[in-house]
Amino acid sequence: MKKSTLSILTAVIALSPLTAMAQDAQTSIQTNSNAASAVGTGNLVIQNTDQTSLQDQLNLDAYGIPSTPNAQTSVQVNANEAAATGNFNVIDQNATQTNIQGQVDVNQYLPHNFQY
């Protein structure tokens, strides 16, 4: 897990200079790590993670200048680890990750001979 997390974060850092040029760049990075151990009899370990990233943009350019899509980046990393030693132990792990990205760019078109 450490190698994959490192590679994801390296990719985000590598892309950062590109998104820095955008006017309304949005970045969401969420990480979670749960670890548990149970030794004995009849232990219950419950690990639950909910991560939600909502990114929304509305760009209304004027004066006939075309809109440029803005960068949106979302990185969600989750790791659940558990160990149980003994009898009748229960481990319940759940991870829910949701990413919703919306973008609307509206251009204003002016007459061909418009002077500004």
C-alpha positions as a Markdown table, in Angstrom:
| # | Residue | x | y | z |
|---|---|---|---|---|
| 1 | Met | 0.0 | 0.0 | 0.0 |
| 2 | Lys | 2.9 | 2.4 | 0.8 |
| 3 | Lys | 4.3 | 2.0 | -2.7 |
| 4 | Ser | 0.9 | 2.7 | -4.4 |
| 5 | Thr | 0.2 | 5.7 | -2.2 |
| 6 | Leu | 3.7 | 7.1 | -3.0 |
| 7 | Ser | 3.2 | 6.6 | -6.7 |
| 8 | Ile | -0.3 | 8.3 | -6.6 |
| 9 | Leu | 1.1 | 11.3 | -4.6 |
| 10 | Thr | 4.1 | 11.5 | -6.9 |
| 11 | Ala | 1.8 | 11.7 | -9.9 |
| 12 | Val | -0.2 | 14.5 | -8.2 |
| 13 | Ile | 2.9 | 16.5 | -7.5 |
| 14 | Ala | 4.1 | 15.9 | -11.1 |
| 15 | Leu | 0.9 | 17.3 | -12.5 |
| 16 | Ser | 0.8 | 20.3 | -10.0 |
| 17 | Pro | 2.8 | 22.7 | -12.3 |
| 18 | Leu | 0.2 | 22.1 | -15.1 |
| 19 | Thr | -2.8 | 22.8 | -12.9 |
| 20 | Ala | -1.2 | 25.9 | -11.4 |
| 21 | Met | -1.5 | 27.7 | -14.7 |
| 22 | Ala | -5.3 | 27.3 | -14.7 |
| 23 | Gln | -7.4 | 30.1 | -13.3 |
| 24 | Asp | -9.7 | 28.0 | -11.2 |
| 25 | Ala | -7.8 | 24.7 | -10.5 |
| 26 | Gln | -9.4 | 22.5 | -7.9 |
| 27 | Thr | -7.6 | 19.8 | -6.0 |
| 28 | Ser | -8.9 | 17.4 | -3.4 |
| 29 | Ile | -6.6 | 14.9 | -1.7 |
| 30 | Gln | -8.1 | 12.6 | 0.9 |
| 31 | Thr | -6.2 | 9.9 | 2.7 |
| 32 | Asn | -7.3 | 7.4 | 5.3 |
| 33 | Ser | -5.6 | 4.6 | 7.1 |
| 34 | Asn | -7.2 | 2.2 | 9.7 |
| 35 | Ala | -5.3 | -0.5 | 11.6 |
| 36 | Ala | -6.5 | -2.8 | 14.3 |
| 37 | Ser | -5.6 | -6.0 | 16.0 |
| 38 | Ala | -7.6 | -8.4 | 18.1 |
| 39 | Val | -6.2 | -11.1 | 20.3 |
| 40 | Gly | -8.4 | -13.5 | 22.3 |
| 41 | Thr | -11.9 | -14.8 | 21.8 |
| 42 | Gly | -15.0 | -13.2 | 20.6 |
| 43 | Asn | -13.5 | -9.8 | 19.5 |
| 44 | Leu | -15.3 | -7.5 | 17.1 |
| 45 | Val | -13.4 | -5.0 | 14.9 |
| 46 | Ile | -15.4 | -2.6 | 12.7 |
| 47 | Gln | -13.6 | -0.2 | 10.4 |
| 48 | Asn | -15.6 | 2.1 | 8.2 |
| 49 | Thr | -14.5 | 4.9 | 5.9 |
| 50 | Asp | -16.6 | 7.4 | 3.9 |
| 51 | Gln | -14.8 | 9.8 | 1.6 |
| 52 | Thr | -16.7 | 12.3 | -0.6 |
| 53 | Ser | -15.2 | 14.9 | -2.9 |
| 54 | Leu | -17.5 | 17.3 | -4.7 |
| 55 | Gln | -16.0 | 19.8 | -7.2 |
| 56 | Asp | -18.2 | 22.1 | -9.2 |
| 57 | Gln | -17.3 | 24.9 | -11.6 |
| 58 | Leu | -19.3 | 27.4 | -13.6 |
| 59 | Asn | -17.3 | 29.6 | -16.0 |
| 60 | Leu | -19.1 | 32.4 | -18.0 |
| 61 | Asp | -16.5 | 34.0 | -20.2 |
| 62 | Ala | -17.4 | 37.3 | -21.9 |
| 63 | Tyr | -16.3 | 39.5 | -24.9 |
| 64 | Gly | -16.0 | 36.5 | -27.2 |
| 65 | Ile | -13.0 | 35.0 | -25.4 |
| 66 | Pro | -13.5 | 31.2 | -25.4 |
| 67 | Ser | -13.6 | 29.3 | -22.2 |
| 68 | Thr | -10.8 | 27.0 | -21.2 |
| 69 | Pro | -11.6 | 23.9 | -19.2 |
| 70 | Asn | -10.1 | 24.2 | -15.7 |
| 71 | Ala | -8.2 | 21.5 | -14.0 |
| 72 | Gln | -9.9 | 19.4 | -11.4 |
| 73 | Thr | -8.0 | 16.7 | -9.5 |
| 74 | Ser | -9.3 | 14.3 | -6.9 |
| 75 | Val | -7.1 | 11.7 | -5.2 |
| 76 | Gln | -8.7 | 9.3 | -2.7 |
| 77 | Val | -6.6 | 6.7 | -0.8 |
| 78 | Asn | -7.9 | 4.3 | 1.7 |
| 79 | Ala | -6.1 | 1.5 | 3.6 |
| 80 | Asn | -7.8 | -0.8 | 6.1 |
| 81 | Glu | -5.6 | -3.4 | 7.9 |
| 82 | Ala | -6.6 | -5.8 | 10.6 |
| 83 | Ala | -5.3 | -8.9 | 12.3 |
| 84 | Ala | -7.2 | -11.3 | 14.6 |
| 85 | Thr | -5.7 | -14.1 | 16.6 |
| 86 | Gly | -7.9 | -16.5 | 18.5 |
| 87 | Asn | -11.4 | -17.9 | 18.2 |
| 88 | Phe | -14.7 | -16.4 | 17.1 |
| 89 | Asn | -13.2 | -13.0 | 16.1 |
| 90 | Val | -15.1 | -10.8 | 13.6 |
| 91 | Ile | -13.5 | -8.2 | 11.4 |
| 92 | Asp | -15.8 | -5.9 | 9.3 |
| 93 | Gln | -14.1 | -3.4 | 6.9 |
| 94 | Asn | -15.9 | -1.1 | 4.6 |
| 95 | Ala | -14.7 | 1.8 | 2.4 |
| 96 | Thr | -16.9 | 4.1 | 0.4 |
| 97 | Gln | -15.2 | 6.7 | -1.9 |
| 98 | Thr | -17.3 | 9.0 | -4.0 |
| 99 | Asn | -16.0 | 11.7 | -6.5 |
| 100 | Ile | -18.3 | 14.0 | -8.3 |
| 101 | Gln | -16.9 | 16.6 | -10.7 |
| 102 | Gly | -19.0 | 18.9 | -12.7 |
| 103 | Gln | -18.0 | 21.7 | -15.0 |
| 104 | Val | -20.0 | 24.1 | -17.2 |
| 105 | Asp | -18.2 | 26.6 | -19.5 |
| 106 | Val | -20.4 | 29.0 | -21.4 |
| 107 | Asn | -19.0 | 31.2 | -24.1 |
| 108 | Gln | -20.5 | 34.5 | -25.2 |
| 109 | Tyr | -20.4 | 34.9 | -28.9 |
| 110 | Leu | -20.4 | 38.5 | -30.2 |
| 111 | Pro | -21.1 | 39.7 | -33.8 |
| 112 | His | -18.1 | 39.3 | -36.1 |
| 113 | Asn | -17.7 | 43.1 | -36.5 |
| 114 | Phe | -17.9 | 43.9 | -32.8 |
| 115 | Gln | -15.3 | 46.4 | -31.6 |
| 116 | Tyr | -14.0 | 46.2 | -28.0 |
